[in-house]
Amino acid sequence: MVRIEFLGPIGKGPMQMEAKNLKEVAKELQKDKELRKWLGECAVAVNDQLVQSLDIELKEGDKVTLLPPVCGG
Amino acid sequence: MLELYPGQLDVDKIFSRWRKWGEDKNYGAFITFVGTVRAEDKIEALSFDVYEPILAKWFEEWQERAQKRGAHLMMAHSIGNVPVHTSSYMAAVFSPKRRVALELIDEFVEDFKANAPIWKYDVIAGERRYARERSQKLKGSGLLLDGDQ
């Protein structure tokens, strides 16, 4: 199982899913209509490292984080 | 050092502590940036969510960059509500001489706006509204919808 976390204004609690790679996570999350609106503007981190590709293998206990557009200060 | 506080920053206290630290370390230049919440569009406060694990990494990378130039960075930010006319963000650069500090404060604050994992909300009539139109997408955004960027 991998853990998916949704940060800031997405306002959704964490979820667990079976996924061997990020592609599978993307496929699963795209099924959620509400979430789909966020996917187009969210950056993605695996174990708190921002990633730029879906070709990333996941292992048991990995954390995938969705980061919507930011504005600090 | 990265400091996070619930609510508004005690700017004078933080400033004094940083200044004293820099004097003891023999830095000749100390530049601070303070972000204060302005009264506009009926907002009572701004509110912030912070994702500390990635913020800490981002800050550490900047600290290393600064150290290569003989400088040192400090930053303080609020979590939660920060009322109008109080401050939510402080950044500081220390360096032996002015030039590096002047350059770094610009680069550091601008990169903070673009890349720090912090989300801002306007608080109007007690309600938190995501400041979407003032927010910037991080690098790689859209990956989960469109595939590789």
Backbone of each chain as ProteinMPNN parsed JSONL, in Angstrom:
{"seq_chain_A": "MVRIEFLGPIGKGPMQMEAKNLKEVAKELQKDKELRKWLGECAVAVNDQLVQSLDIELKEGDKVTLLPPVCGG", "coords_chain_A": {"N_chain_A": [[0.827, -1.208, 0.0], [0.431, 2.257, -0.749], [0.595, 5.611, 0.516], [-1.503, 8.363, -0.005], [-1.369, 11.821, 0.074], [-3.099, 14.903, 0.426], [-2.541, 18.209, 0.011], [-2.964, 21.482, 1.604], [-5.408, 23.58, 0.132], [-6.889, 21.531, -1.071], [-8.258, 19.954, 0.637], [-8.836, 17.276, 1.461], [-8.827, 14.185, 3.061], [-6.091, 11.861, 3.84], [-5.396, 9.003, 1.719], [-5.17, 5.423, 1.142], [-3.653, 3.233, -1.186], [-3.232, 0.449, -3.489], [-0.451, 0.421, -5.465], [1.962, 0.157, -8.012], [3.512, 1.946, -9.271], [3.845, 5.479, -10.152], [2.218, 6.021, -12.297], [0.063, 4.311, -12.023], [-1.068, 5.383, -9.751], [-1.874, 7.87, -10.747], [-3.816, 7.078, -12.611], [-5.762, 5.977, -10.947], [-6.474, 8.174, -9.326], [-7.534, 9.868, -11.2], [-10.047, 8.938, -11.601], [-11.681, 10.057, -9.755], [-13.964, 12.543, -9.737], [-14.12, 15.088, -8.467], [-11.531, 15.402, -7.575], [-10.1, 15.373, -9.915], [-10.212, 17.953, -10.935], [-8.243, 19.203, -9.512], [-5.944, 17.879, -10.241], [-4.703, 18.785, -12.597], [-3.336, 21.043, -11.83], [-1.675, 20.441, -9.775], [1.481, 19.808, -8.224], [3.718, 17.015, -7.671], [4.979, 14.996, -5.076], [7.203, 12.414, -4.106], [7.759, 10.673, -1.274], [8.404, 13.127, -0.07], [9.989, 14.353, -1.976], [10.025, 16.364, -4.76], [8.773, 15.393, -7.95], [9.215, 14.872, -11.514], [8.261, 13.159, -13.349], [6.195, 10.389, -14.349], [7.221, 7.908, -14.398], [8.014, 6.374, -12.057], [8.863, 4.047, -9.719], [7.014, 2.596, -7.072], [7.125, 1.622, -3.633], [6.071, -0.491, -0.913], [4.584, 1.408, 1.638], [5.444, 3.877, 0.72], [5.108, 7.449, 0.306], [2.948, 9.567, -1.374], [2.541, 12.843, -2.39], [0.305, 15.502, -3.047], [0.614, 18.734, -4.303], [-0.935, 21.721, -4.451], [-1.14, 24.948, -6.287], [1.061, 27.449, -4.94], [1.499, 30.043, -2.425], [3.295, 31.817, -0.518], [4.185, 33.981, 2.274]], "CA_chain_A": [[0.0, 0.0, 0.0], [1.086, 3.558, -0.662], [-0.274, 6.602, 1.144], [-1.617, 9.582, -0.821], [-1.744, 12.967, 0.902], [-3.59, 16.051, -0.353], [-2.164, 19.342, 0.856], [-3.553, 22.809, 1.493], [-6.832, 23.807, -0.139], [-7.607, 20.385, -1.645], [-9.225, 19.647, 1.696], [-9.222, 15.879, 1.41], [-8.017, 13.38, 3.974], [-5.188, 10.931, 3.162], [-5.948, 7.698, 1.337], [-4.211, 4.343, 0.891], [-4.008, 2.426, -2.365], [-2.221, -0.454, -4.042], [0.089, 0.961, -6.717], [3.374, -0.227, -8.214], [4.224, 3.129, -9.77], [3.052, 6.721, -10.14], [1.22, 5.937, -13.368], [-1.123, 3.661, -11.447], [-1.683, 6.354, -8.841], [-2.542, 8.861, -11.595], [-4.996, 6.431, -13.182], [-6.745, 5.82, -9.877], [-6.952, 9.485, -8.865], [-8.322, 10.491, -12.284], [-11.435, 8.444, -11.536], [-12.417, 10.902, -8.811], [-14.333, 13.757, -10.47], [-13.761, 16.261, -7.671], [-10.076, 15.462, -7.501], [-9.619, 15.622, -11.282], [-10.066, 19.406, -11.097], [-6.978, 19.611, -8.891], [-4.769, 17.164, -10.774], [-4.064, 19.59, -13.633], [-2.498, 22.133, -11.293], [-0.894, 19.989, -8.615], [2.795, 19.163, -8.328], [3.707, 15.722, -6.993], [6.204, 14.601, -4.377], [7.275, 11.046, -3.593], [8.551, 10.725, -0.037], [8.779, 14.53, 0.127], [10.875, 14.828, -3.042], [9.215, 16.696, -5.938], [9.148, 14.58, -9.103], [8.837, 15.461, -12.809], [7.928, 12.075, -14.27], [5.346, 9.335, -13.774], [7.966, 6.645, -14.433], [8.675, 6.204, -10.764], [8.373, 2.853, -9.036], [6.652, 2.818, -5.667], [7.185, 0.422, -2.805], [5.224, -0.509, 0.276], [4.824, 2.466, 2.629], [5.824, 5.16, 0.121], [4.134, 8.532, 0.458], [2.787, 10.429, -2.556], [1.897, 14.068, -1.903], [-0.147, 16.429, -4.09], [0.805, 20.124, -3.859], [-1.571, 22.699, -5.332], [-0.372, 26.191, -6.436], [1.495, 27.979, -3.645], [1.645, 31.491, -2.229], [3.722, 32.112, 0.843], [4.53, 35.368, 2.575]], "C_chain_A": [[0.862, 1.259, 0.0], [0.064, 4.554, -0.096], [-0.299, 7.857, 0.271], [-2.086, 10.708, 0.093], [-2.059, 14.181, 0.026], [-3.387, 17.307, 0.478], [-3.017, 20.586, 0.614], [-5.028, 22.785, 1.153], [-7.57, 22.611, -0.736], [-8.634, 19.878, -0.628], [-9.73, 18.22, 1.677], [-8.277, 15.094, 2.31], [-7.137, 12.406, 3.211], [-5.893, 9.639, 2.761], [-4.822, 6.69, 1.09], [-4.624, 3.642, -0.39], [-2.869, 1.478, -2.728], [-1.744, 0.163, -5.347], [1.562, 0.611, -6.818], [4.203, 0.958, -8.705], [3.287, 4.335, -9.806], [1.961, 6.714, -11.205], [-0.085, 5.341, -12.834], [-1.851, 4.591, -10.474], [-2.483, 7.369, -9.651], [-3.863, 8.302, -12.126], [-6.122, 6.368, -12.147], [-7.335, 7.178, -9.472], [-7.821, 10.17, -9.918], [-9.783, 10.048, -12.275], [-12.315, 9.315, -10.647], [-12.696, 12.26, -9.461], [-13.889, 15.028, -9.75], [-12.247, 16.495, -7.696], [-9.468, 15.838, -8.851], [-9.361, 17.098, -11.533], [-8.717, 19.887, -10.554], [-5.76, 19.032, -9.613], [-3.982, 17.993, -11.784], [-3.144, 20.666, -13.091], [-1.665, 21.724, -10.09], [0.479, 19.445, -9.017], [2.755, 17.91, -7.45], [5.054, 15.469, -6.318], [6.093, 13.136, -3.979], [8.25, 11.063, -2.427], [9.204, 12.104, 0.137], [9.837, 15.05, -0.843], [10.008, 15.121, -4.263], [9.699, 15.899, -7.137], [8.598, 15.212, -10.385], [8.42, 14.392, -13.807], [7.042, 11.051, -13.566], [6.057, 7.987, -13.744], [8.742, 6.439, -13.142], [8.026, 5.024, -10.048], [8.044, 3.21, -7.586], [6.777, 1.512, -4.9], [6.286, 0.597, -1.578], [5.596, 0.635, 1.235], [5.258, 3.805, 2.053], [4.703, 6.184, 0.285], [4.126, 9.389, -0.804], [1.987, 11.654, -2.112], [1.512, 14.967, -3.071], [-0.078, 17.848, -3.553], [0.165, 21.093, -4.841], [-0.739, 23.991, -5.422], [-0.155, 26.898, -5.092], [1.543, 29.516, -3.618], [2.005, 31.767, -0.788], [3.89, 33.603, 1.055], [3.368, 36.229, 3.0]], "O_chain_A": [[1.894, 1.317, 0.668], [-1.148, 4.368, -0.211], [0.749, 8.356, -0.142], [-3.083, 10.566, 0.801], [-1.385, 14.447, -0.969], [-3.995, 17.454, 1.538], [-3.684, 20.729, -0.411], [-5.812, 22.076, 1.784], [-8.789, 22.678, -0.894], [-9.725, 19.436, -0.988], [-10.924, 17.979, 1.857], [-7.068, 15.325, 2.308], [-7.402, 12.141, 2.038], [-6.869, 9.233, 3.392], [-3.673, 7.067, 0.859], [-5.815, 3.476, -0.653], [-1.718, 1.671, -2.336], [-2.55, 0.405, -6.245], [2.317, 0.744, -5.855], [5.427, 0.975, -8.574], [2.094, 4.221, -9.526], [0.909, 7.329, -11.031], [-1.179, 5.806, -13.153], [-3.078, 4.586, -10.385], [-3.618, 7.697, -9.305], [-4.893, 8.975, -12.092], [-7.278, 6.669, -12.444], [-8.547, 7.308, -9.297], [-8.721, 10.945, -9.591], [-10.645, 10.7, -12.865], [-13.54, 9.309, -10.771], [-11.771, 13.035, -9.706], [-13.341, 15.938, -10.372], [-11.767, 17.622, -7.82], [-8.453, 16.532, -8.917], [-8.424, 17.465, -12.242], [-8.131, 20.843, -11.061], [-4.681, 19.623, -9.598], [-2.754, 17.924, -11.833], [-2.268, 21.153, -13.805], [-1.023, 22.563, -9.458], [0.619, 18.726, -10.006], [1.877, 17.761, -6.6], [6.115, 15.694, -6.9], [5.03, 12.671, -3.567], [9.417, 11.422, -2.579], [10.39, 12.217, 0.448], [10.498, 16.054, -0.577], [9.324, 14.225, -4.758], [10.904, 15.741, -7.329], [7.642, 15.987, -10.347], [8.243, 14.687, -14.989], [7.125, 10.868, -12.352], [5.564, 7.034, -13.14], [9.969, 6.343, -13.144], [6.82, 5.002, -9.806], [8.722, 4.029, -6.965], [6.56, 0.432, -5.45], [5.818, 1.693, -1.27], [6.761, 0.808, 1.593], [5.427, 4.771, 2.797], [3.526, 5.839, 0.388], [5.168, 9.873, -1.245], [0.905, 11.53, -1.538], [2.309, 15.17, -3.987], [-0.629, 18.149, -2.494], [0.668, 21.27, -5.951], [0.26, 24.124, -4.715], [-1.04, 26.944, -4.237], [1.616, 30.176, -4.655], [1.131, 31.932, 0.063], [3.751, 34.392, 0.12], [3.548, 37.415, 3.277]]}, "seq_chain_B": "MLELYPGQLDVDKIFSRWRKWGEDKNYGAFITFVGTVRAEDKIEALSFDVYEPILAKWFEEWQERAQKRGAHLMMAHSIGNVPVHTSSYMAAVFSPKRRVALELIDEFVEDFKANAPIWKYDVIAGERRYARERSQKLKGSGLLLDGDQ", "coords_chain_B": {"N_chain_B": [[18.399, 29.524, 9.919], [15.185, 28.006, 10.107], [12.068, 29.097, 11.114], [8.882, 28.423, 12.427], [5.713, 29.672, 13.307], [2.671, 29.626, 15.214], [0.06, 31.715, 14.165], [0.418, 35.384, 14.091], [3.676, 36.942, 13.562], [6.066, 37.845, 16.062], [7.566, 40.419, 15.347], [9.495, 42.332, 16.248], [10.783, 41.025, 18.325], [11.87, 38.75, 17.062], [13.49, 39.982, 15.163], [15.36, 41.321, 16.841], [16.637, 39.177, 18.084], [17.799, 37.868, 15.88], [19.472, 39.919, 14.939], [21.267, 40.229, 17.054], [22.444, 37.702, 16.977], [23.789, 37.845, 14.512], [25.613, 39.882, 14.99], [27.249, 38.735, 16.92], [28.416, 36.803, 15.35], [30.024, 38.252, 13.753], [29.167, 39.325, 11.3], [29.004, 41.784, 8.774], [26.928, 42.823, 7.313], [23.4, 42.914, 7.422], [20.358, 42.116, 6.316], [16.907, 42.503, 6.291], [13.705, 41.215, 5.314], [10.344, 41.976, 5.671], [7.124, 40.753, 5.627], [3.966, 42.133, 5.628], [0.519, 41.97, 6.458], [-1.805, 43.475, 4.411], [-4.587, 45.777, 4.567], [-7.18, 45.132, 2.542], [-9.826, 44.698, 0.158], [-11.803, 43.914, 2.022], [-10.665, 42.003, 3.684], [-10.021, 40.269, 6.751], [-7.953, 38.957, 7.754], [-5.029, 37.07, 6.743], [-4.55, 33.617, 6.052], [-2.6, 30.684, 6.633], [-1.433, 27.564, 5.367], [1.159, 25.272, 5.911], [3.589, 23.119, 4.544], [5.746, 21.407, 6.146], [7.897, 19.387, 5.811], [8.845, 19.553, 3.068], [9.282, 22.276, 2.854], [11.369, 22.629, 4.682], [13.436, 21.23, 3.42], [13.703, 22.742, 1.076], [14.547, 25.135, 2.236], [16.99, 24.364, 3.395], [18.514, 23.792, 1.12], [18.781, 26.372, 0.088], [20.191, 27.499, 2.176], [22.627, 26.191, 1.963], [23.477, 27.167, -0.528], [23.767, 29.868, 0.133], [25.781, 29.717, 2.045], [27.962, 28.983, 0.513], [28.569, 31.379, -0.553], [29.504, 32.753, 1.535], [27.541, 33.658, 3.209], [24.589, 33.784, 5.381], [21.313, 32.519, 6.032], [18.109, 33.388, 7.417], [14.781, 32.582, 8.339], [11.36, 33.221, 9.05], [8.014, 32.12, 9.449], [4.426, 32.302, 9.484], [1.829, 30.085, 10.681], [-1.539, 29.368, 10.118], [-4.003, 31.853, 11.124], [-3.37, 35.309, 10.396], [-3.755, 38.473, 11.375], [-4.839, 41.533, 9.716], [-2.449, 44.13, 9.198], [-0.505, 42.98, 10.73], [2.367, 40.757, 10.828], [3.451, 38.078, 8.684], [5.637, 36.903, 7.596], [9.127, 36.71, 7.626], [12.344, 37.297, 6.355], [15.864, 36.943, 6.285], [19.188, 37.969, 5.499], [22.553, 37.443, 6.23], [25.795, 38.69, 5.767], [29.369, 39.027, 5.242], [29.944, 41.437, 3.881], [28.099, 44.083, 2.144], [27.26, 43.542, -0.604], [26.75, 40.797, -1.374], [24.686, 40.188, 0.406], [22.668, 41.968, -0.407], [22.109, 41.01, -2.971], [21.364, 38.359, -2.454], [19.054, 38.541, -0.825], [17.083, 39.358, -2.542], [16.997, 37.238, -4.459], [16.399, 35.071, -2.783], [13.913, 35.74, -1.531], [12.257, 36.001, -3.766], [12.372, 33.42, -4.864], [11.265, 32.044, -2.788], [8.595, 32.932, -2.931], [7.827, 31.644, -5.252], [8.296, 28.914, -4.869], [8.078, 27.874, -2.217], [6.367, 25.53, -0.182], [3.601, 26.578, 0.673], [0.337, 27.598, 1.495], [-2.045, 30.082, 0.847], [-4.76, 31.858, 2.259], [-7.55, 34.077, 2.058], [-9.15, 35.64, 4.737], [-12.38, 36.294, 5.175], [-15.184, 37.665, 6.621], [-14.948, 35.747, 8.587], [-14.527, 33.462, 7.147], [-12.453, 31.136, 5.409], [-10.832, 31.595, 2.389], [-9.312, 30.183, -0.349], [-6.512, 31.634, -1.897], [-6.418, 31.468, -4.804], [-5.995, 32.79, -7.313], [-3.744, 34.285, -6.817], [-1.807, 32.489, -6.481], [0.963, 30.305, -7.346], [1.811, 27.771, -9.685], [3.715, 24.887, -8.869], [6.861, 23.496, -10.093], [6.448, 20.955, -12.494], [3.761, 20.622, -12.222], [0.554, 19.226, -12.858], [1.241, 16.771, -13.658], [-0.058, 14.366, -12.866], [-2.324, 14.365, -14.333], [-1.729, 14.844, -17.008], [0.465, 13.343, -17.652], [4.036, 12.884, -18.271], [5.968, 15.851, -17.873]], "CA_chain_B": [[17.416, 28.733, 10.667], [13.787, 28.146, 9.695], [11.204, 29.143, 12.3], [7.45, 28.478, 12.118], [4.956, 30.091, 14.491], [1.219, 29.743, 15.052], [-0.4, 33.11, 14.192], [1.307, 36.467, 13.647], [5.053, 36.933, 14.069], [6.512, 38.929, 16.935], [8.646, 40.879, 14.473], [10.571, 43.014, 16.996], [11.527, 40.029, 19.106], [12.643, 37.924, 16.126], [14.524, 40.861, 14.601], [16.398, 41.561, 17.847], [17.396, 37.94, 18.281], [18.612, 37.669, 14.668], [20.505, 40.965, 14.887], [22.271, 39.88, 18.074], [23.139, 36.528, 16.455], [24.686, 38.291, 13.44], [26.712, 40.675, 15.587], [28.161, 37.788, 17.573], [29.135, 36.048, 14.304], [30.88, 39.209, 13.057], [28.687, 39.695, 9.968], [28.94, 43.234, 8.621], [25.672, 43.223, 6.672], [22.211, 42.192, 7.888], [19.209, 42.673, 5.604], [15.667, 41.763, 6.57], [12.472, 41.489, 4.58], [9.181, 41.66, 6.504], [5.856, 40.798, 4.898], [2.871, 42.524, 6.526], [-0.803, 41.787, 5.836], [-2.44, 44.756, 4.113], [-6.052, 45.831, 4.582], [-7.763, 45.345, 1.21], [-10.928, 43.808, -0.212], [-12.561, 43.455, 3.2], [-10.097, 40.869, 4.409], [-9.728, 40.478, 8.173], [-6.67, 38.298, 8.023], [-4.632, 36.005, 5.827], [-4.335, 32.386, 6.792], [-1.586, 29.898, 5.915], [-1.063, 26.171, 5.607], [2.573, 25.081, 5.591], [4.025, 21.716, 4.532], [7.092, 21.592, 6.703], [8.997, 18.546, 5.296], [9.421, 20.066, 1.818], [9.772, 23.625, 3.142], [12.664, 22.493, 5.358], [14.423, 20.851, 2.386], [13.894, 23.924, 0.236], [15.342, 26.107, 2.994], [18.342, 23.84, 3.552], [19.21, 23.99, -0.155], [19.132, 27.786, 0.028], [21.226, 27.764, 3.173], [23.902, 25.728, 1.38], [23.838, 28.135, -1.568], [24.216, 31.093, 0.812], [27.058, 29.462, 2.719], [29.018, 29.002, -0.508], [28.898, 32.788, -0.806], [29.921, 33.341, 2.825], [26.375, 34.293, 3.835], [23.728, 32.916, 6.179], [19.908, 32.916, 5.897], [17.117, 33.103, 8.457], [13.417, 32.783, 7.852], [10.266, 32.909, 9.972], [6.713, 32.198, 8.784], [3.26, 31.97, 10.304], [0.868, 29.044, 10.332], [-2.86, 29.79, 10.603], [-4.474, 33.209, 10.832], [-2.519, 36.464, 10.677], [-4.64, 39.618, 11.144], [-4.4, 42.712, 8.961], [-1.468, 45.017, 9.851], [0.532, 42.24, 11.453], [3.282, 40.152, 9.856], [3.398, 36.622, 8.517], [6.843, 36.393, 6.937], [10.389, 37.448, 7.748], [13.517, 36.636, 5.797], [17.055, 37.753, 6.545], [20.486, 37.515, 5.014], [23.758, 37.979, 6.858], [27.028, 38.42, 5.022], [30.449, 39.894, 5.726], [29.806, 42.761, 3.273], [26.738, 44.35, 1.68], [26.864, 43.148, -1.956], [26.162, 39.451, -1.384], [23.413, 40.231, 1.139], [21.685, 42.663, -1.247], [21.721, 40.117, -4.067], [20.706, 37.147, -1.944], [17.705, 38.775, -0.274], [16.215, 39.408, -3.721], [16.854, 35.872, -5.005], [15.802, 34.2, -1.766], [12.502, 36.091, -1.335], [11.54, 35.691, -5.009], [12.246, 31.968, -4.986], [10.304, 31.667, -1.744], [7.233, 33.16, -3.452], [7.522, 30.705, -6.335], [8.538, 27.491, -4.585], [7.863, 27.379, -0.847], [5.073, 24.842, -0.113], [2.739, 27.297, 1.617], [-0.925, 27.965, 0.848], [-2.58, 31.309, 1.441], [-6.212, 32.04, 2.211], [-8.099, 35.321, 2.594], [-10.203, 35.412, 5.738], [-13.414, 37.321, 5.006], [-16.361, 37.306, 7.43], [-14.636, 34.526, 9.337], [-14.413, 32.295, 6.261], [-11.164, 31.003, 4.744], [-10.963, 31.374, 0.936], [-8.017, 29.934, -1.004], [-6.1, 32.738, -2.779], [-6.009, 30.732, -6.001], [-5.509, 33.642, -8.418], [-2.424, 34.834, -6.458], [-0.908, 31.359, -6.235], [1.769, 29.858, -8.497], [2.01, 26.323, -9.797], [5.085, 24.394, -8.694], [7.409, 22.807, -11.253], [5.928, 19.6, -12.659], [2.322, 20.569, -11.956], [-0.262, 18.627, -13.909], [1.816, 15.45, -13.945], [-0.991, 13.251, -12.636], [-3.407, 14.434, -15.307], [-1.24, 14.904, -18.388], [1.673, 12.542, -17.865], [5.329, 13.536, -18.07], [5.982, 17.277, -18.236]], "C_chain_B": [[16.006, 29.034, 10.163], [12.914, 28.077, 10.939], [9.75, 29.257, 11.856], [6.68, 28.777, 13.405], [3.46, 30.035, 14.209], [0.823, 31.215, 15.14], [0.68, 34.108, 13.804], [2.697, 36.375, 14.281], [5.267, 38.095, 15.041], [7.775, 39.499, 16.289], [9.811, 41.484, 15.268], [11.444, 42.011, 17.743], [12.432, 39.181, 18.189], [13.802, 38.739, 15.559], [15.685, 41.033, 15.588], [17.278, 40.34, 18.047], [18.318, 37.687, 17.096], [19.77, 38.662, 14.639], [21.641, 40.631, 15.839], [23.121, 38.699, 17.579], [24.182, 36.955, 15.423], [25.871, 39.088, 13.961], [27.752, 39.744, 16.201], [29.0, 37.014, 16.555], [30.017, 36.953, 13.442], [30.47, 39.479, 11.601], [28.564, 41.218, 9.89], [27.642, 43.726, 8.011], [24.539, 42.312, 7.137], [21.014, 42.851, 7.226], [17.989, 41.838, 5.926], [14.578, 42.171, 5.588], [11.333, 41.096, 5.507], [7.926, 41.81, 5.662], [4.707, 41.042, 5.867], [1.542, 42.436, 5.779], [-1.47, 43.148, 5.66], [-3.954, 44.645, 4.219], [-6.517, 46.098, 3.159], [-8.862, 44.322, 0.976], [-11.614, 43.155, 0.987], [-11.947, 42.274, 3.932], [-9.796, 41.252, 5.865], [-8.327, 39.976, 8.495], [-6.287, 37.486, 6.8], [-4.441, 34.764, 6.688], [-3.423, 31.483, 5.965], [-1.569, 28.439, 6.354], [0.386, 26.022, 5.158], [2.872, 23.588, 5.568], [5.504, 21.695, 4.9], [8.166, 20.687, 6.091], [9.651, 19.098, 4.026], [9.941, 21.495, 2.004], [11.17, 23.554, 3.763], [13.762, 22.119, 4.361], [14.757, 22.037, 1.494], [14.811, 24.919, 0.945], [16.791, 25.641, 3.128], [19.173, 24.014, 2.275], [19.648, 25.45, -0.314], [20.246, 28.132, 1.004], [22.606, 27.348, 2.634], [24.41, 26.7, 0.319], [24.411, 29.409, -0.934], [25.595, 30.885, 1.432], [28.23, 29.455, 1.746], [29.447, 30.427, -0.835], [29.262, 33.511, 0.494], [28.788, 33.965, 3.609], [25.57, 33.278, 4.645], [22.299, 33.45, 6.092], [19.117, 32.578, 7.153], [15.746, 33.308, 7.832], [12.419, 32.434, 8.944], [8.953, 33.037, 9.202], [5.61, 31.758, 9.727], [2.518, 30.766, 9.769], [-0.476, 29.499, 10.91], [-3.11, 31.264, 10.34], [-3.513, 34.302, 11.282], [-3.343, 37.72, 10.349], [-3.985, 40.722, 10.319], [-3.472, 43.567, 9.826], [-0.549, 44.305, 10.844], [1.299, 41.422, 10.418], [3.288, 38.635, 9.888], [4.732, 36.04, 8.044], [8.029, 37.31, 7.211], [11.494, 36.619, 7.113], [14.709, 37.542, 6.077], [18.284, 37.108, 5.941], [21.579, 38.227, 5.806], [24.934, 37.712, 5.932], [28.12, 39.362, 5.528], [30.311, 41.317, 5.194], [28.466, 42.875, 2.553], [26.334, 43.646, 0.386], [26.144, 41.793, -2.004], [24.797, 39.457, -0.7], [22.317, 40.886, 0.288], [21.189, 41.759, -2.373], [20.89, 38.939, -3.553], [19.291, 37.394, -1.446], [16.691, 38.799, -1.415], [15.945, 37.99, -4.24], [16.074, 34.971, -4.055], [14.301, 34.472, -1.617], [11.691, 35.755, -2.591], [11.337, 34.185, -5.168], [11.284, 31.42, -3.944], [8.875, 31.798, -2.284], [6.854, 32.089, -4.47], [7.535, 29.244, -5.89], [8.285, 26.997, -3.166], [6.467, 26.745, -0.751], [4.187, 25.416, 0.993], [1.493, 27.732, 0.856], [-1.574, 29.084, 1.619], [-4.091, 31.382, 1.236], [-6.536, 33.451, 2.684], [-9.13, 34.925, 3.641], [-11.171, 36.587, 5.643], [-14.661, 36.829, 5.726], [-16.155, 35.938, 8.102], [-14.431, 33.287, 8.48], [-13.074, 32.317, 5.523], [-11.362, 30.722, 3.256], [-9.576, 31.278, 0.312], [-7.704, 31.043, -2.004], [-5.562, 32.162, -4.09], [-5.382, 31.624, -7.071], [-4.15, 34.269, -8.091], [-1.393, 33.726, -6.282], [-0.201, 30.928, -7.517], [1.916, 28.345, -8.484], [3.474, 25.971, -9.576], [5.528, 23.673, -9.958], [6.856, 21.374, -11.308], [4.432, 19.493, -12.404], [1.575, 19.994, -13.152], [0.169, 17.218, -14.268], [0.782, 14.317, -13.86], [-2.18, 13.263, -13.607], [-2.89, 14.239, -16.73], [-0.038, 14.024, -18.666], [2.922, 13.388, -17.735], [5.343, 14.95, -18.628], [7.154, 17.606, -19.134]], "O_chain_B": [[15.682, 30.176, 9.835], [13.0, 27.13, 11.721], [9.42, 30.087, 11.009], [6.964, 28.204, 14.457], [3.021, 30.355, 13.104], [1.208, 31.897, 16.09], [1.721, 33.737, 13.26], [2.875, 35.821, 15.366], [4.72, 39.182, 14.86], [8.895, 39.119, 16.631], [10.974, 41.185, 14.995], [12.668, 42.133, 17.787], [13.596, 38.931, 18.503], [14.935, 38.266, 15.482], [16.851, 40.906, 15.212], [18.499, 40.447, 18.164], [19.483, 37.334, 17.278], [20.908, 38.292, 14.351], [22.817, 40.732, 15.489], [24.342, 38.688, 17.734], [25.32, 36.486, 15.452], [26.984, 38.986, 13.446], [28.958, 39.928, 16.033], [30.132, 36.619, 16.836], [30.676, 36.484, 12.515], [31.311, 39.82, 10.769], [28.079, 41.859, 10.822], [27.283, 44.894, 8.16], [24.702, 41.095, 7.232], [20.685, 43.999, 7.525], [18.028, 40.61, 5.846], [14.535, 43.301, 5.102], [11.346, 40.002, 6.073], [7.689, 42.857, 5.06], [4.493, 40.272, 6.803], [1.459, 42.79, 4.603], [-1.676, 43.88, 6.628], [-4.534, 43.582, 3.998], [-6.273, 47.179, 2.623], [-8.833, 43.221, 1.526], [-11.959, 41.974, 0.949], [-12.626, 41.61, 4.716], [-9.385, 42.372, 6.168], [-7.631, 40.491, 9.37], [-7.116, 37.241, 5.923], [-4.202, 34.853, 7.893], [-3.467, 31.513, 4.735], [-1.675, 28.122, 7.539], [0.787, 26.585, 4.139], [2.457, 22.862, 6.472], [6.379, 21.935, 4.068], [9.276, 21.167, 5.86], [10.877, 19.111, 3.919], [10.931, 21.88, 1.381], [12.05, 24.336, 3.403], [14.881, 22.627, 4.442], [15.92, 22.307, 1.194], [15.729, 25.475, 0.342], [17.715, 26.442, 2.988], [20.36, 24.336, 2.327], [20.749, 25.727, -0.791], [21.125, 28.943, 0.71], [23.602, 28.046, 2.82], [25.598, 27.018, 0.263], [25.409, 29.955, -1.404], [26.462, 31.755, 1.356], [29.341, 29.861, 2.088], [30.55, 30.655, -1.331], [29.318, 34.74, 0.533], [29.021, 34.712, 4.56], [25.834, 32.076, 4.601], [22.08, 34.661, 6.078], [19.415, 31.612, 7.856], [15.581, 34.109, 6.912], [12.608, 31.465, 9.678], [8.792, 33.953, 8.396], [5.823, 30.958, 10.639], [2.563, 30.46, 8.577], [-0.543, 29.958, 12.05], [-2.507, 31.856, 9.445], [-2.93, 34.247, 12.365], [-3.601, 38.001, 9.179], [-2.762, 40.828, 10.236], [-3.683, 43.708, 11.031], [0.095, 44.936, 11.682], [0.917, 41.398, 9.248], [3.154, 38.001, 10.934], [4.933, 34.826, 8.087], [7.943, 38.527, 7.047], [11.572, 35.405, 7.305], [14.575, 38.765, 6.101], [18.409, 35.885, 5.877], [21.533, 39.438, 6.019], [25.051, 36.621, 5.373], [27.829, 40.373, 6.166], [30.523, 42.285, 5.924], [27.773, 41.875, 2.371], [25.195, 43.195, 0.267], [25.072, 41.666, -2.596], [23.862, 38.808, -1.168], [21.179, 40.417, 0.264], [20.0, 41.743, -2.691], [19.865, 38.575, -4.13], [18.416, 36.547, -1.625], [15.569, 38.313, -1.265], [14.793, 37.602, -4.433], [15.203, 34.209, -4.473], [13.505, 33.534, -1.579], [10.562, 35.277, -2.487], [10.26, 33.734, -5.558], [10.573, 30.446, -4.193], [8.052, 30.898, -2.118], [5.697, 31.676, -4.543], [6.843, 28.419, -6.486], [8.282, 25.787, -2.941], [5.487, 27.349, -1.189], [4.041, 24.843, 2.073], [1.58, 28.181, -0.287], [-1.654, 29.065, 2.847], [-4.617, 31.017, 0.185], [-5.889, 33.971, 3.593], [-9.892, 33.979, 3.445], [-10.832, 37.72, 5.984], [-15.138, 35.721, 5.478], [-17.061, 35.106, 8.166], [-14.191, 32.196, 8.998], [-12.617, 33.367, 5.072], [-11.989, 29.726, 2.893], [-8.766, 32.197, 0.437], [-8.529, 31.359, -2.861], [-4.394, 32.351, -4.433], [-4.365, 31.267, -7.666], [-3.465, 34.74, -8.999], [-0.234, 33.998, -5.969], [-0.694, 31.153, -8.622], [2.115, 27.723, -7.441], [4.366, 26.679, -10.042], [4.707, 23.285, -10.789], [6.807, 20.677, -10.295], [3.889, 18.389, -12.373], [1.924, 20.247, -14.305], [-0.466, 16.553, -15.086], [0.768, 13.419, -14.702], [-2.939, 12.297, -13.689], [-3.517, 13.567, -17.549], [0.433, 13.964, -19.802], [2.886, 14.477, -17.162], [4.807, 15.217, -19.704], [7.321, 18.758, -19.535]]}, "name": "protein", "num_of_chains": 2, "seq": "MVRIEFLGPIGKGPMQMEAKNLKEVAKELQKDKELRKWLGECAVAVNDQLVQSLDIELKEGDKVTLLPPVCGGMLELYPGQLDVDKIFSRWRKWGEDKNYGAFITFVGTVRAEDKIEALSFDVYEPILAKWFEEWQERAQKRGAHLMMAHSIGNVPVHTSSYMAAVFSPKRRVALELIDEFVEDFKANAPIWKYDVIAGERRYARERSQKLKGSGLLLDGDQ"}
